[in-house]
Amino acid sequence: MQIIPLPAFRDNYIWLLRHGATATVVDPGDAAPVLRYLADEGLTLGAILVTHHHSDHVGGIDALLAAYPVPVYGPVRENIASITRRVGDGDVVSVPGGEFRVIDVPGHTAGHVAYYAAPVLFCGDTLFAAGCGRVFDGTPAQLHASLERLAELPGDTQVYCTHEYTLSNLAFAAAVEPNNSAIAERMALCQALRADGHPTVPFRLDGERRSNPFLRTREEEVIHQAEAQAGHALNGPEAVFTALREWKNRF
């Protein structure tokens, strides 16, 4: 199975999974790049996977269904009219070329899900390269718990998020941990990728553990910086995460 990024809007990626002459797409916020790629490559759409309800992830579904009446898998706890097969934690989704386990990852939204088939993780707007999603209709506690859960996956997990936010996220990470050499090394690598027009996604989970402050809420320097921003002592990783997320919102 080949996984192809289809750029959309200003900084989105729609992920297309190619298996023989059939494709599956993840979070198609815009139908146009998907339809164009399918036509250019002579492919047929076989299924759609959805992580959450935001329009830049679901806006293209109806147009795709008009051309290809395929199953649409999406979170059971979100109101997305175009979903035909609602899924939740532990469910297994079979698409052309593979099977994905559904993982509930609320926080960015209340019903957000991810799809995992080792070593591939499609996580929507939960975990970004060197960052994480904002909290909309979920809670900071939910998002922290979801990130902790994803961080337990194997280190060689290839993380496919849906936005190219890496350089701005790394700038924030460097502000949180100015002495972390892994962040500086990753910044140089990602700057080179973007200068050449390449995505910085996917990325390995073990690299996130070394350079993503939202996965490093037990590190002394991260705690110190979060407390400085909050203006008071913080009681535990969840409180540190919440302070970091609020800081990033202002950054």
C-alpha positions in Angstrom: 0.0 0.0 0.0 1.3 3.4 -1.0 0.4 6.5 1.0 0.3 9.8 -1.0 -0.2 13.3 0.4 -2.7 15.5 -1.5 -2.2 19.1 -0.5 -5.4 21.0 0.1 -6.3 24.6 1.2 -3.4 26.4 2.8 -1.8 23.7 4.9 -3.9 20.5 4.9 -3.0 17.1 3.7 -5.6 14.6 2.5 -4.0 11.2 2.7 -4.7 8.8 -0.2 -3.9 5.1 0.3 -3.3 3.4 -3.0 -3.8 -0.3 -3.3 -3.7 -1.6 -6.9 -6.4 0.2 -8.8 -8.3 1.3 -5.7 -7.8 4.1 -3.3 -8.9 5.1 0.2 -8.8 8.7 1.4 -8.5 10.1 4.9 -10.2 13.4 5.9 -11.1 14.7 2.4 -11.9 18.3 3.2 -11.8 19.1 -0.5 -13.0 16.8 -3.2 -11.1 18.5 -6.1 -7.5 17.2 -5.5 -8.9 13.7 -4.8 -11.0 13.6 -8.0 -8.1 15.0 -10.0 -5.6 12.4 -8.7 -8.1 9.5 -9.2 -8.7 10.6 -12.8 -5.0 11.2 -13.6 -4.0 7.8 -12.2 -7.0 5.7 -13.4 -8.0 4.8 -9.9 -11.4 4.0 -8.3 -12.3 5.2 -4.8 -13.0 2.4 -2.4 -13.6 4.0 1.0 -13.3 7.2 3.1 -12.0 7.5 6.6 -12.9 10.5 8.8 -11.3 11.5 12.1 -13.5 14.4 13.2 -16.2 16.8 12.1 -14.3 19.9 11.2 -15.1 21.2 7.7 -11.6 21.0 6.4 -11.7 17.3 7.0 -15.3 16.5 5.8 -16.1 19.2 3.3 -15.3 17.1 0.2 -17.2 14.0 1.2 -20.5 14.7 -0.6 -18.9 15.5 -3.9 -16.8 12.3 -3.7 -19.9 10.2 -2.9 -21.7 11.7 -5.9 -19.0 10.2 -8.1 -18.2 7.1 -6.0 -20.9 5.7 -3.6 -18.4 4.2 -1.1 -18.6 3.5 2.6 -17.6 6.4 4.9 -16.2 5.5 8.3 -16.2 8.0 11.0 -16.5 8.7 14.7 -19.7 7.4 16.4 -19.7 10.3 18.9 -19.7 13.1 16.3 -22.6 14.4 14.2 -21.4 13.9 10.6 -24.3 13.3 8.3 -22.3 11.7 5.5 -20.9 8.9 7.7 -22.4 5.5 6.8 -20.4 3.3 9.2 -19.9 4.8 12.7 -16.9 3.5 14.6 -15.4 3.8 18.0 -12.5 2.6 20.2 -11.4 -0.9 19.4 -13.4 -1.3 16.2 -11.6 -2.7 13.1 -12.1 -1.0 9.8 -11.3 -3.0 6.6 -10.4 -1.0 3.5 -8.7 -2.0 0.3 -5.2 -3.1 1.3 -5.4 -3.2 5.0 -7.2 -3.2 8.4 -7.1 -0.3 10.8 -7.9 -0.3 14.5 -9.9 2.6 15.7 -8.5 4.5 18.7 -10.6 7.1 20.5 -8.6 10.3 20.9 -10.9 13.0 22.1 -9.7 16.5 23.0 -9.4 18.5 19.8 -13.0 17.6 19.3 -15.1 15.5 21.7 -15.4 12.5 19.5 -12.2 12.5 17.5 -10.8 9.1 16.5 -7.5 7.8 14.9 -6.9 4.9 12.7 -3.9 2.6 13.4 -2.4 -0.3 11.4 1.2 -0.8 12.5 3.3 1.1 11.7 0.8 3.7 10.3 -1.2 6.1 12.3 -3.7 8.5 10.9 -4.4 10.9 13.8 -6.2 13.9 12.3 -5.7 17.0 14.4 -4.7 15.3 17.7 -0.9 14.9 17.4 1.1 17.2 15.1 4.8 17.2 14.3 6.2 18.9 17.4 2.8 20.0 18.5 -0.9 19.1 19.0 -4.3 20.3 18.1 -6.2 23.1 19.7 -9.0 22.3 22.1 -12.4 23.0 20.6 -15.3 21.0 21.9 -13.2 18.6 23.8 -11.2 19.4 27.0 -7.5 19.8 27.8 -7.7 16.8 30.1 -9.1 14.7 27.2 -6.4 15.8 24.8 -3.6 15.2 27.3 -4.9 11.7 27.9 -5.2 11.0 24.2 -1.6 12.2 23.5 -0.4 10.0 26.4 -2.2 7.1 24.8 -0.7 7.7 21.4 2.7 8.1 22.9 2.6 4.5 24.1 2.5 3.2 20.5 5.8 1.7 19.1 8.6 4.2 18.4 8.7 3.3 14.7 5.0 4.4 14.3 4.7 6.6 11.2 2.4 9.5 12.2 0.2 11.0 9.5 -1.4 14.2 10.7 -3.4 16.5 8.5 -1.6 19.9 8.7 1.8 21.2 7.8 2.4 23.1 11.0 5.8 21.7 11.7 8.1 24.7 11.5 5.9 26.9 13.7 5.5 24.1 16.1 9.2 23.6 16.3 9.7 27.3 17.0 7.4 26.9 20.0 9.2 23.8 21.1 12.5 25.7 21.0 11.0 28.3 23.2 9.9 25.7 25.7 13.2 23.7 25.6 15.9 26.0 24.3 18.6 23.5 25.5 17.1 20.5 23.7 19.4 19.6 20.8 16.9 17.3 19.2 14.6 20.2 18.5 17.4 22.2 16.8 18.4 19.2 14.7 14.8 18.6 13.7 14.3 22.3 12.8 17.2 22.2 10.4 16.0 19.0 8.8 12.4 20.3 8.4 13.5 23.6 7.1 15.5 21.8 4.4 12.5 19.7 3.5 10.2 22.7 3.2 12.8 24.6 1.2 12.7 21.8 -1.3 8.9 21.7 -1.4 8.6 18.4 0.5 6.2 17.6 3.4 7.5 17.1 6.9 4.9 14.5 7.5 4.8 11.6 8.2 7.2 11.5 11.1 8.3 8.8 13.6 6.8 8.7 17.1 10.1 8.2 18.8 11.3 11.5 17.4 8.2 13.1 18.8 9.0 11.9 22.3 12.4 13.7 22.0 11.2 17.0 20.5 7.4 17.5 21.1 6.8 19.5 24.4 3.3 18.2 24.6 4.7 14.7 25.0 7.4 15.8 27.4 5.3 17.2 30.3 7.4 15.3 32.9 10.7 16.9 31.8 12.2 19.4 34.3 12.8 22.2 31.8 9.3 21.8 30.3 7.7 22.0 33.8 9.8 25.0 34.7 8.8 26.9 31.5 5.2 26.0 31.9 5.1 27.2 35.5 6.8 30.5 34.4 4.1 31.1 31.9 1.3 30.1 34.3 2.7 32.2 37.1 2.4 29.4 39.7 3.3 25.9 40.5 1.6 23.2 38.5 0.4 19.9 39.9 1.2 17.1 37.5 1.6 16.5 33.8 -2.0 17.3 32.9 -1.6 20.8 34.5 1.7 21.3 32.7 0.0 20.2 29.4 -2.8 22.7 29.9 -0.4 25.5 30.6 1.6 24.6 27.5 -1.5 24.5 25.3 -2.6 27.9 26.6 0.9 29.3 26.0 0.9 27.9 22.4 -2.5 29.6 21.8 -0.8 32.9 22.4 2.5 32.2 20.8 
